Amino acid sequence: MTSLYTPDRAELATLLEGEPRYRLDQVWDGLYTQLAPPAEITALPKALRERVETALPHALTQVVRRVSDSGDTVKYLWELHDGSRVETVLMLYPDRVTVCVSSQAGCAMACGFCATGQAGFTRHLTVGEIVEQVVLAAREARGMGRRLANVVYMGMGEPMANEAAVWSSVERLHGALGLSARHLTISTVGLIPGIRTLATRPLPVNLAVSLHAANDTLRDELVPINRRYPIDDLMEACAEYLAAKGRRLSFEWALIAGVNDRDSDAAELARLTRRFHLPAHVNIIPLNPTPGYPTVGSSPRRVAEFHARLVDLGVNATVRRNRGTDIDAACGQLAAGQPVAPPRPARDRA
């Protein structure tokens, strides 16, 4: 489906064929600078506003908007034209505003501790569906007197499995919304072809790898795609990305009690980064509860101990504060209202 934020500038010019040339600038400025829907682009005559609205309908219909008790996190549930549903999370910090966007409806990666993975895969999102999430979040931030500064592709789905649409959206956010590449972060569970393609792209965006384990046996269980792209191969691809882009690499590590929060896990991670000479930053994320995963996250005390151990071993690490847990908006909790089920044991998935 072609929606409001699908066309690039050249495609929009084709749509506006027959109009004076300056109308293209007015429409483009209205959509991406004013962050206005067509009906509110007052520089346009009413007939043209209606023409754009008819030709380019909105991709997202809001179903639910939830605000955390603290008021600093907003989660949106959107319905798409075919009934698929996705979620977006707007996070307000004292010094910045960040939006976490989805790149797929559902996810095929089957990570058992993630609600999206538990719900399964529906389809890829289009560039228009991804960009509209960002524009609507930026519009809400502006209404609060704030400016959207960061976009993280860490919502529903595996961005590298939908790399072409994700990259097109990156170019649109960079060129039309004016967001710097250093403020755009693409996450992956470790799809090596996507990482290598990203290394050839012109903008040096940030890369975040959901690692969660530093040996293949444990990672095969936690992140099943590791069986196709094992850790050593993944680390080589990460090193290639660093060499190509010079951007900081991040490893995401969801701490699961008794599973990957031991001192031996910290030592293993430190050895891995040293072996591949990766000056990575580790984001420690206390595992958030999901209906389909029985194991709990590490205790606050254990989180602090694991962090201290990594730092002692020379690893650059921070603990990410859980935000929006009360509205199921925290890392790993996005399921767009889809039913989730307990993951099958690894031996049954082989």
Secondary structure, DSSP 8 states (H G I E B T S, - for coil): ---TT---HHHHHHHTTTS-THHHHHHHHHHHTS---GGG-TTS-HHHHHHHHHHS--S-EEEEEEE-TTSSEEEEEEE-TTS-EEEEEEEE-SS-EEEE--SEEE-SS--TT-HHHHH-EEEE--HHHHHHHHHHHHHHHHHTT----EEEE-SSS-GGGGHHHHHHHHHHHHHTS---GGGEEEEES--HHHHHHHHHSSS--EEEEE---SSHHHHHHHSGGGGTS-HHHHHHHHHHHHHHH---EEEEEEEBTTTT-SHHHHHHHHHHHHHTT---EEEEEE----TT--S-B--HHHHHHHHHHHHHTT-EEEE----SGGGT-STT---TT--------HHHH-
